Amino acid sequence: MSHSAPPPGAGWTPWPAPAKLNLFLRILGRRADGYHRLQTVFRLLDFGDTVWLRPRADGVIRRIGQSAPGVAEADDLAVRAAKLLQSEANCAQGAEIRIEKRIPAGAGLGGGSSDAASVLVGLSRLWGLAWPPARLAALGLRLGADVPVFVHGHNAWAEGIGEALQPIELAPAWYLLVHPGVHAATAALFAAADLTRDAAPLTIADFRSGTALDNAFEPVLRRREPAVEAAFAALARIGRPRLTGSGSVVFVEFAERGSAEAALAALPAGLSAWLARGAERSPLLDAVARYPTGASPSG
């Protein structure tokens, strides 16, 4: 993952916020608290946002610019993450946050959750807290079920509401992604009457066999959104299309780059499509190693 030049002024550090794919997603049931029990595999990508952070001495948490259209600063997961960490750590420092946005919203790629995780990890270092990943992930879970996997930074088999993570080794792969331009509303999809909520649980062996790569939200979204159905139709001519998360991005997996590039070239004109490589680990972990606790070099 690359990033552009830092925002104006000294003291900024870049923290990668990679996108993810759900290689399958099943809903096994609903808990007493209303949350759904899931099974999924999170695959991190080498494509994503960059979160720029600059500590402040006055305790103010401030967003510079706008991370996503229509998202107020108070509702921004990145800002909420900073304020939650500041409160829980009883930290007197503040921070400025600027997000270099590449991950589309509502796409199922985890952009908001990844940004929040990078804020937690980055500010833990820059504020000199040095909280371990497990503690930051537990805090992140209060912001969203996808935040912990980005904090830990490894591809994972996930259960529970998505927070019970088991690292999983995945073969190298390239992905062709198509964004139909639809912003999928997660809450509305979970509430859909035609959503399957009682799927049979899978094993990791089932997943590795390639026979169970379904996504519970796929039939719901394909019926509701003609643009998503059109993306499936276009990708079905070149491979096995899948939906990621509860979003609208449709993808096909390839074992090597050349096949993915040929498939991209064969797509009809007008589709918003791009390639991304599957990552073995999050580049956020490299950033943690690069910046000693409490250090704040310019980016």
Buried (B, 14 or more C-beta within 10 A) or exposed (E): BEBEEBBEEEBBBBBBBBBBBBBBBBBBEEEEEEEBBBBBBBBBBBBBBBBBBBBEEEEEBBBBEBBBEEBEBEEBBBBBBBBBBBEBBEBEBBBBBBBBBBBBBBBBBBBBBBBBBBBBBBBBBBBBBEBEBEBBBBBBBEBBBBBBBBBBBBBBBBBBBBBBBEEBEBEEBBBBBBBBBBEBEBEEBBEBEEBEBEBEEBEEEBBEEEEBBBBBBBBBBBEBBEBBBBBBEBBEEBBEBBBBBBBBBBBBBBEEEEBBBEBBEEBEEEBEBEBBBBBEBBBBBEBBEEBEEEEBEEB
